[in-house]
Amino acid sequence: MSRATLTGLLEAFGELFLVPGAFQASRFEAALKSEWAPGSLRDPLQCMLTGPRTGLDVLYAEHFLHGFRRPTVHLQASAHRTGSLLDPGLLEELAGIYALAGIEPVDVVHPDHLGAMVLLLGVLLQRLQVAEGPRADVLEFAARDLVERHLGPLLADIQKGLQDAGPKDPYRAAADALESCLGICGRVLA
C-alpha cells in the first residue's frame, strides 16, 4: 500500500472523529476496494458502509459529547490520561510533534483530540514521502511516537467506551477500522 493511499484514509478517519456527522463514504469505499486492505480493516469498513448514514451527527453527540444513553466517551487524550480536558504535560509533548509537522494547532480544536492527532499522523506521513536523511529520521520517530504513545492508547480507551454500542454502531466500526489502519502505519514506519 502506498503512503498516499494511507494518508488519504487517515484524513477520512480524522474528519470522521473530528466533525460530528462527517462521513465521506467514497473515501472509505476506495480503501475497501483496494487489494492491500487486510480483513481487520475490510470488515469494520464494510460495517461502516452498510450501516445507517443518517443521524450520524446525533449519534456523535450521544457518544462523544453528552453521553445520552451511556457515559460520554471523550475523544481527548487528556481526559483518558489525567481526567481533565487539557493536560499541560501531554499538550507540551504533542506541541513538539505538531511543530515537526509544521502545523500550528487552531484554538477551536484540542491538539490531543483523536481526530486532530489522526490528521497529524497523515501529515507526518506526507512529509516523510519527501524528507531525506536526518529530517526523515526525526519525522519517522515522531510518527511512531504519535502512534505508540498517544493514538494507540487513546483509541484503545475509546474502543472500550464504545463496546456497549454494539457491533453495528458506525463509530464503533470506525474505531475498529482505525485500529487496523494504525497497525498498518506501524508496519510502514517499522
Phi and psi in degrees as GROMACS dihedral restraints (atoms count N, CA, C in turn):
[ dihedral_restraints ]
;  ai    aj    ak    al  type     phi  dphi    fc
    3     4     5     6     1   -82.5    20    10
    4     5     6     7     1   154.2    20    10
    6     7     8     9     1   -66.1    20    10
    7     8     9    10     1   -29.3    20    10
    9    10    11    12     1   -63.8    20    10
   10    11    12    13     1   -42.9    20    10
   12    13    14    15     1   -64.9    20    10
   13    14    15    16     1   -42.7    20    10
   15    16    17    18     1   -64.8    20    10
   16    17    18    19     1   -41.8    20    10
   18    19    20    21     1   -66.2    20    10
   19    20    21    22     1   -34.9    20    10
   21    22    23    24     1   -63.8    20    10
   22    23    24    25     1   -40.1    20    10
   24    25    26    27     1   -68.1    20    10
   25    26    27    28     1   -40.7    20    10
   27    28    29    30     1   -61.6    20    10
   28    29    30    31     1   -39.9    20    10
   30    31    32    33     1   -61.6    20    10
   31    32    33    34     1   -41.7    20    10
   33    34    35    36     1   -64.5    20    10
   34    35    36    37     1   -41.8    20    10
   36    37    38    39     1   -67.0    20    10
   37    38    39    40     1   -41.1    20    10
   39    40    41    42     1   -57.7    20    10
   40    41    42    43     1   -46.7    20    10
   42    43    44    45     1   -65.1    20    10
   43    44    45    46     1   -39.9    20    10
   45    46    47    48     1   -59.5    20    10
   46    47    48    49     1   -41.9    20    10
   48    49    50    51     1   -88.5    20    10
   49    50    51    52     1   -11.1    20    10
   51    52    53    54     1   -95.9    20    10
   52    53    54    55     1   -35.5    20    10
   54    55    56    57     1  -113.4    20    10
   55    56    57    58     1   117.7    20    10
   57    58    59    60     1   -54.7    20    10
   58    59    60    61     1   125.5    20    10
   60    61    62    63     1    83.1    20    10
   61    62    63    64     1    -3.3    20    10
   63    64    65    66     1   -69.3    20    10
   64    65    66    67     1   125.3    20    10
   66    67    68    69     1  -157.9    20    10
   67    68    69    70     1   106.7    20    10
   69    70    71    72     1  -104.1    20    10
   70    71    72    73     1    92.4    20    10
   72    73    74    75     1   -54.5    20    10
   73    74    75    76     1   -39.2    20    10
   75    76    77    78     1   -59.7    20    10
   76    77    78    79     1   -33.5    20    10
   78    79    80    81     1   -69.6    20    10
   79    80    81    82     1   -35.8    20    10
   81    82    83    84     1   -79.3    20    10
   82    83    84    85     1   -34.1    20    10
   84    85    86    87     1   -62.2    20    10
   85    86    87    88     1   -38.5    20    10
   87    88    89    90     1   -61.4    20    10
   88    89    90    91     1   -41.1    20    10
   90    91    92    93     1   -67.5    20    10
   91    92    93    94     1   -38.2    20    10
   93    94    95    96     1   -64.0    20    10
   94    95    96    97     1   -34.9    20    10
   96    97    98    99     1   -80.9    20    10
   97    98    99   100     1   -12.8    20    10
   99   100   101   102     1   -71.9    20    10
  100   101   102   103     1   143.4    20    10
  102   103   104   105     1   -68.8    20    10
  103   104   105   106     1   -26.1    20    10
  105   106   107   108     1   -76.9    20    10
  106   107   108   109     1   -16.7    20    10
  108   109   110   111     1   -71.0    20    10
  109   110   111   112     1   119.2    20    10
  111   112   113   114     1   -74.2    20    10
  112   113   114   115     1   165.1    20    10
  114   115   116   117     1   -57.6    20    10
  115   116   117   118     1   -33.8    20    10
  117   118   119   120     1   -65.7    20    10
  118   119   120   121     1   -17.9    20    10
  120   121   122   123     1   -99.1    20    10
  121   122   123   124     1   -40.0    20    10
  123   124   125   126     1   -61.9    20    10
  124   125   126   127     1   -46.3    20    10
  126   127   128   129     1   -61.1    20    10
  127   128   129   130     1   -51.6    20    10
  129   130   131   132     1   -67.5    20    10
  130   131   132   133     1   -32.4    20    10
  132   133   134   135     1   -62.7    20    10
  133   134   135   136     1   -41.7    20    10
  135   136   137   138     1   -60.3    20    10
  136   137   138   139     1   -42.3    20    10
  138   139   140   141     1   -62.5    20    10
  139   140   141   142     1   -42.0    20    10
  141   142   143   144     1   -61.5    20    10
  142   143   144   145     1   -41.2    20    10
  144   145   146   147     1   -79.3    20    10
  145   146   147   148     1   -24.2    20    10
  147   148   149   150     1   -97.3    20    10
  148   149   150   151     1   -11.0    20    10
  150   151   152   153     1   -78.8    20    10
  151   152   153   154     1   177.6    20    10
  153   154   155   156     1   -65.8    20    10
  154   155   156   157     1   140.9    20    10
  156   157   158   159     1  -112.9    20    10
  157   158   159   160     1    -8.8    20    10
  159   160   161   162     1   -91.5    20    10
  160   161   162   163     1   149.5    20    10
  162   163   164   165     1    75.6    20    10
  163   164   165   166     1    14.7    20    10
  165   166   167   168     1   -65.2    20    10
  166   167   168   169     1   -31.6    20    10
  168   169   170   171     1   -65.7    20    10
  169   170   171   172     1   -38.6    20    10
  171   172   173   174     1   -68.1    20    10
  172   173   174   175     1   -43.8    20    10
  174   175   176   177     1   -62.6    20    10
  175   176   177   178     1   -39.7    20    10
  177   178   179   180     1   -57.8    20    10
  178   179   180   181     1   -48.1    20    10
  180   181   182   183     1   -61.6    20    10
  181   182   183   184     1   -41.5    20    10
  183   184   185   186     1   -62.8    20    10
  184   185   186   187     1   -42.5    20    10
  186   187   188   189     1   -76.4    20    10
  187   188   189   190     1   -50.0    20    10
  189   190   191   192     1  -109.8    20    10
  190   191   192   193     1   -11.8    20    10
  192   193   194   195     1  -116.3    20    10
  193   194   195   196     1   -40.8    20    10
  195   196   197   198     1  -125.6    20    10
  196   197   198   199     1    -9.7    20    10
  198   199   200   201     1    52.4    20    10
  199   200   201   202     1    52.9    20    10
  201   202   203   204     1   -60.7    20    10
  202   203   204   205     1   -51.9    20    10
  204   205   206   207     1  -103.3    20    10
  205   206   207   208     1   -13.9    20    10
  207   208   209   210     1  -151.7    20    10
  208   209   210   211     1   170.3    20    10
  210   211   212   213     1   -57.4    20    10
  211   212   213   214     1   147.0    20    10
  213   214   215   216     1   -61.5    20    10
  214   215   216   217     1   133.9    20    10
  216   217   218   219     1   -99.3    20    10
  217   218   219   220     1   104.5    20    10
  219   220   221   222     1   -74.0    20    10
  220   221   222   223     1   139.8    20    10
  222   223   224   225     1   -96.9    20    10
  223   224   225   226     1     0.9    20    10
  225   226   227   228     1   -95.7    20    10
  226   227   228   229     1   131.8    20    10
  228   229   230   231     1   -61.4    20    10
  229   230   231   232     1   -33.7    20    10
  231   232   233   234     1   -57.4    20    10
  232   233   234   235     1   -41.5    20    10
  234   235   236   237     1   -61.8    20    10
  235   236   237   238     1   -34.8    20    10
  237   238   239   240     1   -82.3    20    10
  238   239   240   241     1   -31.8    20    10
  240   241   242   243     1   -79.9    20    10
  241   242   243   244     1   -46.1    20    10
  243   244   245   246     1  -124.5    20    10
  244   245   246   247     1    -9.5    20    10
  246   247   248   249     1    87.3    20    10
  247   248   249   250     1    -4.7    20    10
  249   250   251   252     1  -104.7    20    10
  250   251   252   253     1   163.9    20    10
  252   253   254   255     1   -84.6    20    10
  253   254   255   256     1   -15.2    20    10
  255   256   257   258     1  -139.3    20    10
  256   257   258   259     1    99.5    20    10
  258   259   260   261     1   -90.7    20    10
  259   260   261   262     1   110.7    20    10
  261   262   263   264     1   -56.8    20    10
  262   263   264   265     1   -38.2    20    10
  264   265   266   267     1   -63.8    20    10
  265   266   267   268     1   -44.6    20    10
  267   268   269   270     1   -65.8    20    10
  268   269   270   271     1   -43.0    20    10
  270   271   272   273     1   -63.0    20    10
  271   272   273   274     1   -33.9    20    10
  273   274   275   276     1   -67.4    20    10
  274   275   276   277     1   -42.4    20    10
  276   277   278   279     1   -58.8    20    10
  277   278   279   280     1   -46.5    20    10
  279   280   281   282     1   -69.7    20    10
  280   281   282   283     1   -31.4    20    10
  282   283   284   285     1   -57.5    20    10
  283   284   285   286     1   -38.6    20    10
  285   286   287   288     1   -64.5    20    10
  286   287   288   289     1   -39.4    20    10
  288   289   290   291     1   -69.4    20    10
  289   290   291   292     1   -42.7    20    10
  291   292   293   294     1   -60.2    20    10
  292   293   294   295     1   -41.2    20    10
  294   295   296   297     1   -63.8    20    10
  295   296   297   298     1   -41.2    20    10
  297   298   299   300     1   -60.0    20    10
  298   299   300   301     1   -34.9    20    10
  300   301   302   303     1   -81.6    20    10
  301   302   303   304     1    -8.4    20    10
  303   304   305   306     1    77.0    20    10
  304   305   306   307     1    30.4    20    10
  306   307   308   309     1  -114.6    20    10
  307   308   309   310     1   132.7    20    10
  309   310   311   312     1  -104.1    20    10
  310   311   312   313     1   109.1    20    10
  312   313   314   315     1   -58.0    20    10
  313   314   315   316     1   143.7    20    10
  315   316   317   318     1   -88.3    20    10
  316   317   318   319     1   152.7    20    10
  318   319   320   321     1   -63.5    20    10
  319   320   321   322     1   -28.1    20    10
  321   322   323   324     1   -79.9    20    10
  322   323   324   325     1    -9.9    20    10
  324   325   326   327     1  -123.0    20    10
  325   326   327   328     1   125.6    20    10
  327   328   329   330     1   -68.3    20    10
  328   329   330   331     1   131.5    20    10
  330   331   332   333     1   -65.0    20    10
  331   332   333   334     1   -16.7    20    10
  333   334   335   336     1   -97.2    20    10
  334   335   336   337     1    11.9    20    10
  336   337   338   339     1   -72.5    20    10
  337   338   339   340     1   139.2    20    10
  339   340   341   342     1   -51.0    20    10
  340   341   342   343     1   -49.8    20    10
  342   343   344   345     1   -61.0    20    10
  343   344   345   346     1   -41.7    20    10
  345   346   347   348     1   -65.4    20    10
  346   347   348   349     1   -41.0    20    10
  348   349   350   351     1   -71.2    20    10
  349   350   351   352     1   -33.0    20    10
  351   352   353   354     1   -66.3    20    10
  352   353   354   355     1   -41.8    20    10
  354   355   356   357     1   -63.3    20    10
  355   356   357   358     1   -39.4    20    10
  357   358   359   360     1   -60.3    20    10
  358   359   360   361     1   -43.2    20    10
  360   361   362   363     1   -60.0    20    10
  361   362   363   364     1   -41.9    20    10
  363   364   365   366     1   -60.1    20    10
  364   365   366   367     1   -41.5    20    10
  366   367   368   369     1   -66.4    20    10
  367   368   369   370     1   -42.0    20    10
  369   370   371   372     1   -59.4    20    10
  370   371   372   373     1   -42.2    20    10
  372   373   374   375     1   -65.6    20    10
  373   374   375   376     1   -36.9    20    10
  375   376   377   378     1   -63.9    20    10
  376   377   378   379     1   -44.4    20    10
  378   379   380   381     1   -63.2    20    10
  379   380   381   382     1   -35.3    20    10
  381   382   383   384     1   -65.1    20    10
  382   383   384   385     1   -27.6    20    10
  384   385   386   387     1   -62.4    20    10
  385   386   387   388     1   -29.5    20    10
  387   388   389   390     1  -112.0    20    10
  388   389   390   391     1    -8.9    20    10
  390   391   392   393     1   -77.8    20    10
  391   392   393   394     1   152.8    20    10
  393   394   395   396     1  -136.4    20    10
  394   395   396   397     1   158.3    20    10
  396   397   398   399     1    60.3    20    10
  397   398   399   400     1  -139.1    20    10
  399   400   401   402     1   -60.5    20    10
  400   401   402   403     1   -34.4    20    10
  402   403   404   405     1   -62.2    20    10
  403   404   405   406     1   -43.0    20    10
  405   406   407   408     1   -63.1    20    10
  406   407   408   409     1   -40.5    20    10
  408   409   410   411     1   -62.0    20    10
  409   410   411   412     1   -42.7    20    10
  411   412   413   414     1   -66.3    20    10
  412   413   414   415     1   -44.6    20    10
  414   415   416   417     1   -63.8    20    10
  415   416   417   418     1   -40.6    20    10
  417   418   419   420     1   -64.9    20    10
  418   419   420   421     1   -41.7    20    10
  420   421   422   423     1   -62.2    20    10
  421   422   423   424     1   -44.6    20    10
  423   424   425   426     1   -62.3    20    10
  424   425   426   427     1   -41.4    20    10
  426   427   428   429     1   -65.6    20    10
  427   428   429   430     1   -43.6    20    10
  429   430   431   432     1   -62.8    20    10
  430   431   432   433     1   -42.7    20    10
  432   433   434   435     1   -61.3    20    10
  433   434   435   436     1   -43.7    20    10
  435   436   437   438     1   -60.9    20    10
  436   437   438   439     1   -43.3    20    10
  438   439   440   441     1   -68.4    20    10
  439   440   441   442     1   -50.5    20    10
  441   442   443   444     1   -75.6    20    10
  442   443   444   445     1   -41.0    20    10
  444   445   446   447     1   -97.9    20    10
  445   446   447   448     1   -18.8    20    10
  447   448   449   450     1  -119.5    20    10
  448   449   450   451     1   -62.3    20    10
  450   451   452   453     1   -66.3    20    10
  451   452   453   454     1   -46.1    20    10
  453   454   455   456     1   -57.4    20    10
  454   455   456   457     1   -54.7    20    10
  456   457   458   459     1   -62.9    20    10
  457   458   459   460     1   -40.1    20    10
  459   460   461   462     1   -63.0    20    10
  460   461   462   463     1   -46.3    20    10
  462   463   464   465     1   -63.0    20    10
  463   464   465   466     1   -38.8    20    10
  465   466   467   468     1   -60.5    20    10
  466   467   468   469     1   -41.5    20    10
  468   469   470   471     1   -66.3    20    10
  469   470   471   472     1   -39.7    20    10
  471   472   473   474     1   -65.3    20    10
  472   473   474   475     1   -42.0    20    10
  474   475   476   477     1   -61.3    20    10
  475   476   477   478     1   -39.9    20    10
  477   478   479   480     1   -61.6    20    10
  478   479   480   481     1   -42.6    20    10
  480   481   482   483     1   -66.2    20    10
  481   482   483   484     1   -27.5    20    10
  483   484   485   486     1   -93.6    20    10
  484   485   486   487     1    -0.7    20    10
  486   487   488   489     1   -54.8    20    10
  487   488   489   490     1   -41.9    20    10
  489   490   491   492     1   -73.9    20    10
  490   491   492   493     1   -10.0    20    10
  492   493   494   495     1   -70.9    20    10
  493   494   495   496     1   -18.3    20    10
  495   496   497   498     1    95.5    20    10
  496   497   498   499     1   151.8    20    10
  498   499   500   501     1   -67.6    20    10
  499   500   501   502     1   -19.9    20    10
  501   502   503   504     1   -90.1    20    10
  502   503   504   505     1    -3.8    20    10
  504   505   506   507     1   -65.0    20    10
  505   506   507   508     1   127.8    20    10
  507   508   509   510     1   -63.6    20    10
  508   509   510   511     1   -32.9    20    10
  510   511   512   513     1   -77.1    20    10
  511   512   513   514     1   -32.6    20    10
  513   514   515   516     1   -66.0    20    10
  514   515   516   517     1   -43.8    20    10
  516   517   518   519     1   -61.8    20    10
  517   518   519   520     1   -40.3    20    10
  519   520   521   522     1   -64.0    20    10
  520   521   522   523     1   -40.3    20    10
  522   523   524   525     1   -63.8    20    10
  523   524   525   526     1   -40.8    20    10
  525   526   527   528     1   -65.7    20    10
  526   527   528   529     1   -41.2    20    10
  528   529   530   531     1   -66.0    20    10
  529   530   531   532     1   -39.4    20    10
  531   532   533   534     1   -64.6    20    10
  532   533   534   535     1   -36.5    20    10
  534   535   536   537     1   -58.2    20    10
  535   536   537   538     1   -45.4    20    10
  537   538   539   540     1   -63.3    20    10
  538   539   540   541     1   -41.3    20    10
  540   541   542   543     1   -62.4    20    10
  541   542   543   544     1   -40.5    20    10
  543   544   545   546     1   -66.9    20    10
  544   545   546   547     1   -33.8    20    10
  546   547   548   549     1   -62.4    20    10
  547   548   549   550     1   -40.9    20    10
  549   550   551   552     1   -63.4    20    10
  550   551   552   553     1   -42.5    20    10
  552   553   554   555     1   -59.7    20    10
  553   554   555   556     1   -42.6    20    10
  555   556   557   558     1   -58.7    20    10
  556   557   558   559     1   -40.5    20    10
  558   559   560   561     1   -70.4    20    10
  559   560   561   562     1   -36.9    20    10
  561   562   563   564     1   -65.4    20    10
  562   563   564   565     1   -36.0    20    10
  564   565   566   567     1   -87.3    20    10
  565   566   567   568     1    -6.7    20    10
